[in-house]
Amino acid sequence: MTDILQELEDRREAARMGGGQRRIDSQHSKGKLSARERIELLVDDGSFEEFDTFVAHRSTDFGMEKNRPAGDGVVTGWGTVNGRQVYVYSQDFTVLGGSVSATHAAKITKIMDMAMQNGAPIIGINDSGGARIQEGVDSLGGYGEIFQRNIMASGVVPQISLIMGPCAGGAVYSPAMTDFIFMVKDSSYMFVTGPDVVKTVTNEVVTAEELGGATTHTRKSSVADAAFENDVEAIAEVRRLVDFLPLNNRQKPPVRPFFDNIDRIEPSLDTLIPDNPNQPYDMKELIHKIADEGDFYEIQAAFAGNILTGFIRLEGRSVGVVANQPMVLAGVLDIDSARKAARFVRFCDAFEIPILSLVDVPGFLPGVTQEYNGVIKHGAKLLFAYGEATVPKVTIITRKAYGGAYVVMSSKHLRGDINYAWPTAEIAVMGAKGATEIIHRGDLGDANRTAAHTKDYEARFANPFVAAERGFIDEVITPSATRKRLCRAFAGLRGKKMQMPWKKHDNIPL
């Protein structure tokens, strides 16, 4: 019996070492952790239960039968994050470059199936050289099986991807279908075709970092949600994100202890809006001042800064925030901001996370480039996302809400549950100056008349009371009491039940 137990321990130790100490040291020399070190940081101490430790590939081509390391380049299992269950897979670059074989893929799909069956998030740590060339179509088939699980899990359990090394070719499509993607600066990249292929086909010379690095995907493509300095920081932020999310689509988001007064008054908010309607202010200040303990977890902070998305807590409960940012492009909606916000709204709706919309929007960004690139269809994505969302929706208009952008930003007309406005709100088809030039275009010769017409329009529409008279605004509230009103609003909506008409699925304008 002792011999058998010793053999078991020897085999486990060999599996734990992956590709050996030399390759682990090489990983460390590049500023990267090993697959198991990443899991140890991600889950609570002592909580990880590993599966398929001894799985080995079955390939016999190209001499592969002589190299069959235990685990086959990926560590899989489940653990807890702050006591809540998660399923994890972590690709091991020290074993055959973390390449995906049929059995490597089977380990991942097994853990994904278990996550769906047991209703817990899936966290994938990607660090792989791609498909294992020696296995040919078997490897590609394995990728296809993973993709199918990503599709089936979408909207059922949260899916989070960490890119902590190379992720190229077909491998990028699995993370692309997950809910959140985090990257590490200078050590991770994603692209469908690498720099060498790009140079051969298009004659463009580009580095891997420029083509698919963390900066590219967080600032330009919006493929990734955030980039961090190193593996440790990225993993810590994933733990923080998981704390905001429900385990699955049948559970409510977690309720955390909070140490903030529900009735807290913020007098500084009464002077947040500048007297000059064209002067910007920082919408993040409002978000921080209404959130429990001022905590705001921002998503896609580096992309489309004219709209803010992320999570706060009110009374210890998660709330998704979508907010126009006057500091960037005056807070207008454009292609990028509409796509960013629409995806976030749909995620919140899929997982029963209430949505708070903070509105200061002068309209959609005009221009040939926007029209040629389909601002109509992209803007419709956000409109569609808000209109189909059945979770509690609370909206506050702080200043401008002009034209179609007013309707799009979770207005009463898109089944907004509670729509508030500050006294500084202006709800109109357009700004007073533009409206005057159209309404009184035959009577603008005199500067005094123009000023009088503009002032008249402002008196009629540069306030929230006309909309309030129509019932489109439920209440005009004092800015300093915003946190108190929001806490009460979401508390009153906790029992909300609403269903869409039966359909196989919708056809959102993609």
N, C-alpha and C positions, 0 to 999 in steps of 0.2 A: 504493500500500500504506500509506503514511504517513497519508493521509487517512482510510482505513478504520480504522486503529488509533486515530486521534484521535477518530473518531466513536464507536468502542467505548468509549474512556475517558470521553468526554463523556456517553454514555448511562449508563455505570456511575456516574459522579459524580451525575447527576440522580437515579438510583435510590437512591443512598446518602443523599441529602438528604431523601428521603421527601416530606413535605408542605411542605418549605422551612424556611429558618432561622427565620423568624418563629414558626412553629408548634413547632419544636424548642425555641426559647427559652421559649415558653408552657409547654411540658411541664416544662422545668427550673424555671420559676418556681413550679410546684406541687410541687416536691421530687421529681419523677419523672425517670427517665432515658429516653432514646429507645430504640426497639426494638433498634437495633444496638449501642448502648452496653451494654445489658443482656447481649446475647450475648457481647460482648467480655469482660465481667467473668466470665461463666459458664464459658466454655471456655478452654483453655490458649492462651497467646499464639501467634498465627499458625496455629492449628489449624483455624479455621472454613472450611469449604467450602460456599459458598452455591449453592443451586439456584433456578431459576425467577426470576432477578433481573428479567427483562424481561416477565414475564407481566402482561397487562393485562385488565381486565374486558371483556365483550362486550355490555354492556347499551346499548341505544339509546333507551330510554324516558326521558322527563322531561329531555332534554338531556344525558344521561350520556355520549353519544358525544364530547362536547367536553371531558370531564375523564377521561382514561384514564392515571393515573399508573403508572409502572413498578413492579412488585411487588405492586400491588393491596392494599396495607395489611397485608402480613405478610411477614416475613423467615424463610426456611426453609433448613435445611442440616444439616450434621453437623460435629462437632468432637470434641475429647477433653477429659476432666476428669481431671487427674493421669495422663494417658497412656491413658485408657480411653475407648472410643468412646461417644458419645451423639448422638442426633438431637434437633434443636431447632426449634421455631417460636416466633416472637416477633411478636405483633400490634403494628402501628404506628399509634398513635392520631393521629399527625399526618397520616395519609392517610385522608381520608373517615371520620374518627373510629374507624379500625380496624374498621369495619363489615364483616360477613361477606357476601361475594357468592359466586356459584357458583364463580368461578375462585379466589378467596381460600380457599374450602373445599377446592378441588381441590389447591391447593398443600399444605395441611395433611395431607390424606389421602395424598398421594403420599409425604410424608416419614414418615408413620406406617406405610405399607406397607413402605417401605424398612427401617425400624427392625425390624419383625417378620421380614422376610426375612433380615436380617443379624444379628439377635439382639443388639440394643443398646437401652438405655433411651430413652424418649421424654420430653422436658422441654418443656412448653408454657407460654409466658409470655403471659398473658391481659390485654389492655388494649383493650377494644372496646366500641363503642356498641351492639353487638348486630347483629341481622340488617339487611342493607341494604334499606331499605324500597322503594327504586326497583326492586328485582329481584323482589319478591313471593315467590312460591312457589319460585323457583329458589334463593333464599337459604335458605329453610327446608329444601329438599332437600339443600343443602350441609351444613347442620347435621346432618341425619339421616345422611349419609355419614360424618361425623366420629364421631357416636355409635356407629355400627356398628363402626368401627375400634377405638374404646375398648373395646367389648365383646370383640372378637376378640383384642385385645392383652392383655386382663386375664389375669394368671397366666402370660403368655408372656414379656413384658418389663416391667420396672418402669416405671410411668407417674407422673410428678411434674408437678403444676400449680403455677405461680406466679400469683397474682392480684395484678396491679400497677396496677389501675385499675378501671373499671366492669366488671361481669359480671352481666348481667341477662337475664331472660326465659329462652328456650330455651338461651342460652349457658351457663347454670350447670350444665347436665346433663353436659357433657363433663368438666369438672373433677370433678364429683361421682362419676364412675365411675373416676377415677384413684386410685392408691394413696396418694398424699400430696398435700395442698393446703397451700401456704404463702401467707399474706396479708401486706400491709403496712399498718401502723396509719395511720389518717387519710387514706389515699389510695386504698384499695381497698374494694370492697363486692360482695356477691353477694346477689341475691334474685330470686325468680320474678316477682313483681309489685312495682313501685316504690311509693314513698310516696304519689304522687298517686292511683294506682289504689286503694291501700289506703284512702285517705281517702274516695274516691268510693263504694267498695263497702261498707266496714264503718264508715265515719265515724271511724276511728281516725287520730289525728294523730301522725305519727312521722317522724323524720329518716332520711335514707339510712344514716347511721352507726348509728343505733339499730336500724334494721330489718335491715341486712345487713353491718355493718362487721366489722372484724377481731375486736374484743372480743366481739361477739355470737356469732360463729361459732366462736371458740376456747373460750369459757366456757359458752355456753348450748346451742347446737345441735349442737356437735361436728362440724360440716361441715368446718372447717379444723383442721389439725394444729398449726399454730403461727403466731404473728404477730410481725413484726419492725418495728423503728423506721423503716427506710428500704429502698430497693431494694438498696443495696450489702450490707447485713447479710443480707437474705433470700437473695440470690444466693450469698453466702459459705456460708450454712448448707446450701444445696442441694448445693454442691460437697462439703461435709463428709458429707452424707447419702449421696451417690452412692458415696463411698469404702467404705461399709459393705455395699453391695448387689452381688449378682452382675449380670452384664450381661443374663442371660436365665435361663429356667427349666431350661436344660440344663447350666448351669455352676454351680460352687460359688462361694460368696462369695469375694472377694479375700483373700489372705493378706498382711498388712502387716508390715514389720519392727517388732519390739517390743523394749523395753529394760527389761523387768520380769522379776523372778525367778519362774519357775513355782512354785518351792517356798516362796515368800514366806509367812512366818507373821505373822499380825496378832493379837498378844496382846490388843488392845483389844476384839476381837470376843467374847472370853470373858466380858466384862462388859457386852455390849451389851443383853442382855435384863434389864429391871429385876426386882428381887425381888417387887415388887407386880405381880400378873398383870393388873391394870387400868391400869397406868401405860404410856403410849405410848412409843415410841422411833422414831427416823427410819430407815426401811428404806433410804433413799438412802445412808446411811452404809455399810451393808453392801454395796450395789451398787458404790459408789466404791472400797471397800477390796478387792474381789475382782477388779475390772476391770484390764486392762493399763493402766498409768500413771494409773489412777483415772478413765478417760475414759468417761462415760455420755452417750449421745445420746438425750435423752428425747423421746418422741412424745406429743402431746396433753397437755402438762404442765398446762395451765390447766383441763382438763375432767376430771371424775370423779377427783379427787385421792386417793380411797380405793384406787385401784389405779394402779400405775406401769407404763408400757410404754416400751420403747426398746431401743437397741443398745449392747452393749459388745463388747470383744474379749478373747478368752482365747487366749494363744499366737499373737496376731496375727490370729486368725480371728473373724469376726463371729458373735455370739450374740444372739438376741432375748431380752429379759428381760420377764417378767410378774411383778409383785410386789405383794402386798397392802401397804398403807401404814397402819400403826397410828395415825399422826398425824392421819388424817382419818377420821371416823366409825368409829374403832377398826378400820379395814380391812375392814369388812363388804362383801359383794357386794350390789349393787343393780342396778337397770335400766341406769343409765348406765355403771357400771363393767363390767358384763357385756358390753355392746355394744362398748365401747372395747377390752376385752381380746380379745374374740372376733375382731374384725376384724384385730387385730394378729397373733394366732396364725395366722389363715388366710393372711395375707400371708407370714409366715415359712415356713409349710408349702409354699406355692406356689413359693417361691424357694429351697428347700433350706437355709434358715437354721435351725440348731439352736435349741431353745427351753429357756431356764432359767426355772423357776418358783420364786419365793421366797414361802413360804406362812406367813401369820399371819392366819387368818380365823376370826372368831367365828360366822360363819353368814351367812344372807341378811337384809337389812334388813326387819324386819316393818312392817306398816302398811297401812291401807286404800288410801292413794294408790298404793303399790307394787303391791298386788294388782289394783286397778282398771286400772292402766296396763300390766299383763301381765308382772309380774316372773317368772312361771313360764316364759313363752315366751322372754323375753329372757335369763333365766338359762340356759335350755336351749341358747341360741346358743353360750355359752362351753363348756358341756359337750360339745356337738356338735363344736365347733372343735378342742378338745383330743383328743376321741376319734377324729376322722378324720385327725389329723395323723400323718404317717409319718416326719417328720424326727426326729433324736435329741432326746429329751426327758429332761431331768434336773430333779429337784424337790428342794428342801430345805425342810423344815418347821422353822421357827425357834421358834414358840411354839404358838399355838392353831390347831387344825384340827378344827373342830366340824361335825357334821351333814353334810348334803348338800354343803355348801361344801367340805368335805375331799375328797369324791369328785370334785367339779368341777375343783378346782385341780390338774390333771395327776397324779392319784393313780395307783397301780399298777394299779388296776382299769380305767383308761382307757389302758392300754398305755404307761404311763410306763416308760422304759428303766431309769433308775437313780433311786431315791428314797431320799434321805438325810433324817436328822432330827438336830437338835441335842439334847443331853440335856435341854434346857428345853422340848421339844415336848410338847404335850398333844393326843392324838388320841382323840376321844370323840364321842358323839352330841350332847352339850351340856356346858355348864359344870357343875362339881360342885354348886353351890348349886341350880340348876334341876333337875338329875338327882335330887338328894336329896329335893327337895320332891315329886317324882313317885313315886320308888321307895318312899319311907318316909312317904307322906302320912298314913298312919294312926298314925304313931309320932313325931310332931314336937312334942308338947306340951312337952317338956322341952328347954330351950336346950342343955343339955349333950349330950343325945342327938342333937339336930340337928347340933351341932358334931362329934360323934363319927362320925355317918353321913357327913357331908361330908368329913371327914378320910379316912375309909375309901375313899370314892369317888375322892378325889384320889390316894390311895396306889395304887389299882388302875389308874386311867386318866390321871392328870396326869403322864404320862411316855410316852416313845416305845417302851417295851420290850414291851408287849403286842402292838402292831402289828409290832414286829420279830420277835417269836415266831411270828407268823402268816406272816411273809415279805412283809408289805405295805411294810415299810421294809427296804431292803437293808443299811443300816449306820447306826449312830448315830455321828456324827463329832464331833470337837472343833471348836468354832466357829473358833478361831484358825487351823486348818488348812484352812478352807473353800476358799480359792483353789486350794491344791494339789490337793485332792480333786476339785474341779470340772475343773481342767485335765486330770487323769488320766481323769476320767469321759468328757469329750467326746472326748479322744484315742482312747479305746477304742471310741467309737461312730462313728468316721469312715467305717467300711466298712458301716454299717447299710443293709440292703435290706429294704424292706417294701412290700407293695402291698395296696390295698383290693380287694374283689371287683369284677369288671367291672360297670360301670353307665354309663349315658349321662351322668348327673350326679346328685349327691345332692339332697335337698330339705330344706336346713337350715331350721329354724323361724324364718322372717323376721318 
